[in-house]
Amino acid sequence: MGKNRLIIAFLVFLLPFTFNTSWAQEIIPLKYPEDYVKYQRANAAIELGKKLFFDRRLSGDGTMSCATCHIPEMAFSDGMDISLSYPTTKNWRNAPTLINVAFHRFFFWDGRAKSLEEQALFPVMSSFEMNLNLDYMEEKIRQVPEYRSLFFEVFRGDISKVNIAKALATFQRSLISVNAPIDSYLLGNQNALSEDAKKGYELFIGKGGCVKCHHGKALLDNRFHALGVPEKEGHIKDDQIAITRRFVAKLHGFRAYKTLKEDPGRYLISKNKKDWKAFKTPSLREVSKTAPYMHNGYFQSLEEVIDFFDKGGGKGNRVLRPLNLTEREKTALKTFLVEALTGEEIKVQPPVIP
């Protein structure tokens, strides 16, 4: 009996290692056309969502659309450290790419939205983004005869906040990365990657440990990590960003919002101490096109990001450890990120707005 108890205790001890070791994570290739076609079937809804995505009526003063901060030619990001904002205000976080959001479980850097439908209307009603009351939005869209016809065709119903969100989400799900070399390589084509990119891949899944957080089809883990990314000094001193920081913290019930000098990250949503300054793992597909990097755009290049990880993160980091990469290994890792994870350009022709 004593021996059996010892065996059971040993197996229980092993359980966490069995399900959490890095070798259990892997990059899963996107298969064309299967993964692509899956999100292309709702053609009418996609086209409606595209019109809304580019329609400046979705902002309070008619100057901004979703495409203002998610520019098709820039991999549906905007190339800025923090995204654009409503006139006379400032945003406080970077605009992430929308490519492959179909494979995400949480949305925004703090994960406050759990579906694309929920995510779609946050920027519209945000005071420092598009600044439009959602009930007023319904009436603006309802006033357009073509929209009334399109909503009836797609949803067999009236224009509503819910259906506007559904259309926007359907369009965003159609933005799938296609024919990235990593997919061909993982499906058996050994010539899909250069020798340097292959070395970078081995570092990615081995010594670098990147695959622990960047795996699956979208190369992310749908979790939140505190890496110790520094605050940008200019952001701390900027009065308009300070206003936005305090405003958001106040909305989420953060008591010390008046003196807040940094971005609390996921903590504002979870109220869990371990989530202080933790942010959602970004997808690495198309990463060469989406600089600057991190929630506040702190790093301008992939070289800077690799150096940050190589050093084991920043102050307060609770996840990373120094990697001690050689300069040659850093170069190979960058080659993999740029060469292997870049698919064909997603060309979206701006639609005719009714």
Sequence and secondary structure as in RCSB ss.txt:
>XXXX:A:sequence
MGKNRLIIAFLVFLLPFTFNTSWAQEIIPLKYPEDYVKYQRANAAIELGKKLFFDRRLSGDGTMSCATCHIPEMA
FSDGMDISLSYPTTKNWRNAPTLINVAFHRFFFWDGRAKSLEEQALFPVMSSFEMNLNLDYMEEKIRQVPEYRSL
FFEVFRGDISKVNIAKALATFQRSLISVNAPIDSYLLGNQNALSEDAKKGYELFIGKGGCVKCHHGKALLDNRFH
ALGVPEKEGHIKDDQIAITRRFVAKLHGFRAYKTLKEDPGRYLISKNKKDWKAFKTPSLREVSKTAPYMHNGYFQ
SLEEVIDFFDKGGGKGNRVLRPLNLTEREKTALKTFLVEALTGEEIKVQPPVIP
>XXXX:A:secstr
 HHHHHHHHHHHHHHHHHHH GGG  B    TTHHHHTTTS HHHHHHHHHHHH GGGSTTS   HHHHSBGGGT
TB SSSS   STT    S     TTGGG SSBSTT  BSSHHHHHHHHHH TTTT   HHHHHHHHHT HHHHHH
HHHHHSS   HHHHHHHHHHHHHT   B  HHHHHHTT TTSS HHHHHHHHHHHTTT GGGTS BTTT  S EE
       HHHHH HHHHHHHHHHHHHTT TTGGG  S  BTHHHH  GGGTTBEE    TTGGGS SBSTT  B 
SHHHHHHHHHTT STT SS       HHHHHHHHHIIIIIS  B          
